[in-house]
Amino acid sequence: MKKKMTKVILKVFLIIFLSGNLFASDIKDDDYKFEITLPSGWSEPKIQEAEKKDAISYSINRFDEKSAILILAFKVNNIKDLTDFVWTIEKDVTLNIPQKDSEVYLKFDEGYYDGMQMFYSDDNFRESIYYFRTKYTDTNSNFAYVVRFITPKDALSEKMKTEIKEIADSFKPVQ
C-alpha cells in the first residue's frame, strides 16, 4: 500500500512538473523573421497586420491579467538607425508610453542584430520595452522590433520580473 502511494505521488509530481513546459508556447513568424517563447499561463496572441504588409502586431495577455506583451515588427529596406527608431516609438502618441525611469538605456549586440532596453513607469504600471533591429548588409530586407511588457505595479513581483526577463531573452530575430 505504501509503495503504491509513493508511486502515485511521484506520478502527480511528474505531471505537475511537465505541465509547466507542455503548455509553453513558441511563436515563430516567418514573414517578419522572429521567434519568442512564452511559458504557460499566456493567451494565444491576437495578431494584426498592416494593409501594406510592412508591419504586424501581436497582443498577448497573461491569463491572470498580471502582465501583457505587445510585439511590433516592421519590415524596413535598410538597416534602421536604432536611436532614431527608439525615439520614434517613444514619441508615438498612440502607444501611450509612460515616462522613462532613467536616461541610460541597456544596450546589447548579438552580431546580426542589436538592441536597447528601457524601463518606463506611471502611477499604475511599470513597463519594460526592448527595441531590436537586424543589421543585414547583404540584403535590402531588414527588420525593427518592439517587445513591450506592461505590468501593473502591484503585480510586479520578483517572480514576474524573472518571467519577463526570460521571455525577453527568448526573443530572437531569425535569419
N, C-alpha and C positions, 0 to 999 in steps of 0.2 A: 504494500500500500504506500509506504513512504517513498519507494523508488518511483512508483507511478506519479506521485505528486511532484517529485523533483523533475521528472521529465516534462510534465505539463507546465510547470513554472518556467523551465528552460525554453520551451516552445513559445510561451507567451512573451518572454523577454526577447526572443529572437524575432518574433513577428513585429513587436514594437520597434526594435532596433532597425529592422529592414524597412519598415513602413516609412520612416523618415526619408529614405532615399528612393523608395518606389514611387512616391508622389512628387518627386522633384521634377522640374520641367526645364528642358533645353529649348531655347528659342534660337533658330538659325534662319536668317533672312539672306537668301542667295542673291536677290536683286540689289540689296543695299549693303551686302558683304559684311555682316556682323553676326556674332553669336553671344549669347548670355545664358547663364544657368541660374534658375530660381529654385530655392529649396521648397519643400512642401509648405502649404499654407498660403499660396498666392493664387489669384484667379487667372483664368485664361486672358490673354491680352485682347483689348479692343484695338483694332488696327484701322487707321485711316490714311489713305494715300492721296497726295495732291493730284489734281486733274492732269497736270503736265507730267506726272510720274517722275518728279525730281525730288520729292520729299515724302517721308512717311512718319507716322507717329504710332507709338504703342503706349497704351494706358493699362497699367496693371495695379491691382489693389490686393492688399493682404485681406484674407477672409475676416480677420478680427478688426479690420479697419485701423490698425495701428501704424500703417505706412502705405504709401503709394509710390509708384515708379512711373515716370514719363520718359520714354526714349524717343528722341527725334533723330532722324537720319536724313542727310542731304547729299544728293549727287552733285559734285562740282567738277568742272573741267580741269582746273589746275590745282596745285597744292594751295589750300586755303591758308591765309595768314591767321595763325591761331589766336593771337592777341586781338585782332580785328573781329574774328568770329565770336570770341567771348564777349567783347564789348557790345556787339550787335545783339546777341542773345540777351544779355543783361538789360539792355535798354528797350527790348521789345515789350511794349505795354501789355499786349495780350497774354504774355506769360506771367505777369504779376510776380516777378521775383523780388523777395524782400531785400533789405539792406545786407551788404556783406559784413561778415563778422570781423574781417581784417582786410588789409591791403596786400597781403602776401599770399599768393597762390602756391599750392603744391604743384610742382612741375615734374613730369616724367617723360621718358623717351624709350621706346621699345624698338627702335630701328625703323621699321616701315610705318610706324605710327607713333604719335606723341600726344601729350595732353596736359591739361591743367585741372585742378580741383579747388573748389572753394566752398565754405560754409556760409549760409545766409540765415537770418532769423528775423522774426517779427514777434509780436506778443504771444501768438498761439503756436507757431510752427518753427521747426528747425529744418533746414534743407541742406543737403549735400549734393552739389552738382559737379559732375565730371564732364569735361569737354575733350573730345578726341578729334584728330584729323589724320588721314592717311597721307603718306609722303612718297607716292609712286612717281618717279621721274621719267619712266619709260612709257608712260601712257597719259592720255588726256582724261582718264577716268579716276577721280579721287572722291573721297567721302569726308564729311564732317558729321560729328555726332554729339548729342547732348544726352546724358543719362542723369536724370533728376530724381532724387529721393526726397519725398515730402513726408515729414513725421510730426504729429502733434507733440509739443514739448513734454506733456505729461506721459507720453508713451515712449520717450527716448531713454530706454534703459541701456545698460552695458550690453546686454544680450542683443538688443535691437541694433545698437551701433556695430556690433560684431557682424550681425547678419547683413547689414547694409554694406559694410566693407567687403565681405565675402562675395556678395552679388556683384558689386562694382569691380572687384578684382577678376571676376569671371568674364566680364565684357571684353571682347576682342574683335577688332576688325579682322576679317579673314581675306586672304589673298586669292 
